[in-house]
Amino acid sequence: MTIKDYRKFINSLPKKFDDFELTHREYTTTEGDTIKAKEVEVYSVHIDEDNKVGCNMHQNSYEAFIKFTTSTLNRKIESEKVEE
């Protein structure tokens, strides 16, 4: 999904959703008629221009990112995509 697609989706939502919290949810396993998920709050968004991605971050990731980027200038951020 591109930021353009994401913006179009967000802008299409009715105002009644404005106070809903934004989370990241990953479905993990199914058991009968139940599906389990891991969910974390979206705390911040980082735009990684080098890799051309927008990254939703939970609080621990955000704090680690800020610590890393403010401790020394000119650090390179490497990331791996998880293929499923």
C-alpha positions as CSV (number, residue, x, y, z in Angstrom):
1,M,0.0,0.0,0.0
2,T,1.3,3.4,-0.9
3,I,0.9,6.6,1.2
4,K,-1.4,7.8,-1.6
5,D,-3.6,4.7,-1.2
6,Y,-3.5,5.0,2.6
7,R,-4.5,8.7,2.5
8,K,-7.4,7.9,0.1
9,F,-8.6,5.2,2.5
10,I,-8.3,7.4,5.6
11,N,-10.0,10.3,3.9
12,S,-12.9,8.0,3.0
13,L,-13.7,7.1,6.6
14,P,-16.7,8.8,8.2
15,K,-16.1,11.4,10.9
16,K,-17.6,9.0,13.5
17,F,-14.3,7.1,13.4
18,D,-12.1,10.1,14.3
19,D,-11.7,9.1,17.9
20,F,-10.9,5.5,17.2
21,E,-7.3,4.4,18.2
22,L,-5.0,3.2,15.5
23,T,-3.3,-0.1,16.1
24,H,-1.2,-2.6,14.2
25,R,-2.7,-6.1,14.3
26,E,-1.2,-9.4,13.1
27,Y,-3.3,-12.5,13.0
28,T,-1.4,-15.4,14.3
29,T,-3.4,-18.6,14.6
30,T,-6.8,-20.0,14.2
31,E,-8.6,-22.4,16.5
32,G,-12.0,-23.6,15.4
33,D,-14.1,-20.5,14.9
34,T,-11.6,-18.2,16.7
35,I,-8.7,-16.3,15.3
36,K,-5.9,-15.0,17.6
37,A,-4.1,-11.7,17.0
38,K,-1.2,-9.6,18.4
39,E,-2.0,-5.9,18.5
40,V,0.1,-2.9,19.4
41,E,-0.8,0.8,19.4
42,V,0.5,2.9,16.6
43,Y,2.5,5.6,18.5
44,S,4.3,7.4,15.7
45,V,5.0,7.3,12.0
46,H,8.4,7.6,10.5
47,I,9.0,8.4,6.8
48,D,12.1,6.5,5.6
49,E,13.0,8.4,2.5
50,D,16.1,6.3,1.7
51,N,13.9,3.1,1.4
52,K,10.7,5.0,0.3
53,V,8.5,3.6,3.1
54,G,6.3,5.1,5.8
55,C,6.6,3.1,9.0
56,N,4.0,2.9,11.7
57,M,5.8,2.4,15.0
58,H,4.7,1.4,18.5
59,Q,6.2,3.3,21.5
60,N,9.2,1.0,22.1
61,S,10.2,1.2,18.4
62,Y,9.8,5.0,18.4
63,E,11.9,5.4,21.5
64,A,14.7,3.1,20.1
65,F,14.6,5.0,16.8
66,I,14.9,8.4,18.5
67,K,17.7,7.2,20.7
68,F,19.6,5.7,17.7
69,T,19.1,8.7,15.4
70,T,20.0,11.3,18.1
71,S,23.1,9.5,19.5
72,T,25.2,9.9,16.4
73,L,24.7,11.8,13.1
74,N,24.8,10.2,9.7
75,R,23.7,6.7,10.9
76,K,22.2,4.4,8.2
77,I,18.9,2.6,9.0
78,E,18.6,-0.8,7.5
79,S,15.4,-2.8,7.4
80,E,14.2,-6.1,6.1
81,K,10.8,-6.9,4.7
82,V,9.2,-10.0,6.2
83,E,7.9,-12.2,3.3
84,E,4.9,-14.3,4.0
